[in-house]
Amino acid sequence: MSTSPEVKPTVLILCTGNSCRSHLAEGLLRAAAGDLFDVQSAGSKPAGYVHPMAVGAMKEVGIDISGHRSKHMNDFLSRDVETVITVCGNADQACPIYPGQVNRHHWPFEDPAHATGTDAEKMAVFRRVREEIRAVFTAYADGRRDASRAAARLQR
């Protein structure tokens, strides 16, 4: 029996600026998947910050992303990335192939950073996009967990 810890597969979520959608998805997938994955996010043209309204929208649902930072997708080129999920068209077009990559998904969402109006109207867009992302990424985590359990049963 091996005493080394099992390496969790990395799921990398990409968008253009890595300031909103990818951080919402990272936080929500991490919460939904528990310790199933190493969840990361990055951007093709990182904004250099995480949008304060994204932090606020996540805080409302009990998820703290205030410690997240904006990263470039090339920061992960030397790492094994099992699954890449793009959440905007620009990142999907710019996305490289990563070492160890097995899966690639493209699930585009509206960019809440482009919302206009009052702060309350903008925050409503962040909340709506957060809930859209939560539905998709929770279903993804549930499916992966079910597949993992089924594979474990077959190995017995």
C-alpha positions in Angstrom: 0.0 0.0 0.0 1.4 3.4 -1.0 1.8 6.0 1.7 2.0 8.9 -0.8 -1.1 11.0 -1.0 -3.2 10.6 -4.2 -2.7 13.5 -6.6 -6.0 15.2 -7.4 -6.7 16.0 -11.0 -6.4 19.8 -11.8 -9.4 21.5 -13.3 -8.4 24.8 -14.9 -11.1 27.4 -15.6 -10.2 30.0 -18.1 -11.7 33.3 -19.2 -10.2 36.4 -20.8 -9.5 38.7 -17.8 -9.6 36.2 -14.9 -11.4 38.8 -12.8 -15.0 37.6 -12.6 -16.5 34.5 -14.3 -13.5 32.2 -13.8 -13.2 33.2 -10.2 -16.9 32.7 -9.6 -16.6 29.3 -11.2 -13.5 28.4 -9.3 -15.0 29.2 -6.0 -18.3 27.4 -6.8 -16.7 24.3 -8.2 -14.3 24.1 -5.3 -17.3 24.3 -2.9 -19.3 21.8 -4.9 -16.5 19.3 -5.5 -14.9 19.3 -2.1 -11.5 17.5 -2.4 -12.3 15.8 -5.7 -10.2 18.3 -7.7 -7.5 20.9 -7.5 -9.5 23.8 -8.9 -7.6 26.7 -10.5 -8.5 29.7 -12.7 -6.6 31.9 -15.1 -7.0 34.3 -18.0 -5.7 34.8 -21.5 -5.3 38.5 -20.7 -5.4 38.8 -16.9 -6.9 42.0 -15.6 -4.6 41.9 -12.6 -7.4 41.9 -10.0 -10.5 40.1 -8.9 -13.6 42.2 -9.4 -14.9 43.5 -6.0 -18.5 42.7 -7.0 -17.5 39.1 -7.7 -16.0 38.9 -4.2 -19.2 40.4 -2.8 -21.5 38.1 -4.8 -19.6 35.0 -3.5 -19.5 36.3 0.0 -23.4 36.4 -0.1 -23.3 32.6 -0.6 -20.7 31.9 2.0 -17.7 31.5 -0.3 -14.6 33.6 0.2 -12.7 34.4 -2.9 -11.0 37.6 -1.5 -7.7 35.8 -1.5 -7.8 34.8 -5.2 -5.5 36.6 -7.6 -5.6 37.1 -11.4 -3.3 34.7 -13.1 -2.2 34.1 -16.8 -3.1 30.8 -18.4 0.5 30.3 -19.4 1.4 30.0 -15.7 -0.1 26.4 -16.0 1.8 25.2 -19.1 4.3 23.3 -17.0 1.6 21.6 -14.9 -0.6 18.6 -15.6 -4.1 19.9 -16.2 -6.6 17.1 -16.6 -9.6 19.3 -17.5 -9.8 22.8 -19.1 -13.1 24.6 -18.9 -13.4 27.9 -20.8 -16.2 30.3 -19.7 -15.9 32.8 -22.5 -15.3 32.7 -26.3 -12.0 34.6 -26.3 -10.4 32.2 -23.8 -11.8 29.3 -25.8 -10.1 30.5 -29.0 -6.8 31.3 -27.2 -6.6 28.2 -25.1 -3.5 26.1 -25.5 -3.3 22.3 -24.9 -1.9 21.6 -21.4 0.3 18.6 -20.3 -1.9 15.7 -19.3 -5.1 17.3 -20.6 -7.8 14.8 -21.1 -11.0 16.9 -21.1 -12.0 20.3 -22.5 -15.4 22.0 -22.1 -16.6 25.3 -23.2 -19.5 26.8 -21.2 -19.8 30.5 -22.0 -21.4 32.9 -19.5 -22.2 36.7 -19.8 -19.4 38.8 -18.4 -20.9 40.6 -15.4 -18.0 43.1 -15.4 -19.7 44.7 -18.4 -22.9 45.3 -16.6 -24.2 48.9 -16.6 -26.5 50.9 -14.4 -26.5 51.6 -10.7 -24.4 49.5 -8.3 -27.5 47.6 -7.4 -28.3 46.8 -11.0 -24.7 45.7 -11.6 -24.8 43.5 -8.5 -28.0 41.9 -9.8 -26.1 40.8 -12.9 -23.3 39.4 -10.8 -25.8 37.4 -8.8 -27.6 36.1 -11.9 -24.4 35.0 -13.5 -23.2 33.5 -10.2 -26.4 31.4 -10.1 -26.0 30.3 -13.7 -22.4 29.3 -13.1 -23.4 27.5 -9.9 -26.0 25.4 -11.7 -23.6 24.3 -14.4 -20.6 23.7 -12.2 -22.5 21.9 -9.4 -24.0 19.5 -12.0 -20.4 19.0 -13.4 -19.1 18.2 -9.9 -22.0 15.8 -9.2 -21.4 14.0 -12.5 -17.7 13.6 -11.9 -18.3 12.4 -8.3 -20.8 9.8 -9.6 -18.4 8.7 -12.3 -15.6 8.4 -9.7 -17.8 6.3 -7.4 -18.9 4.0 -10.3 -15.3 3.5 -11.3 -14.3 2.6 -7.7 -17.2 0.1 -7.6 -15.9 -1.6 -10.8 -12.4 -1.9 -9.3 -13.7 -3.8 -6.3 
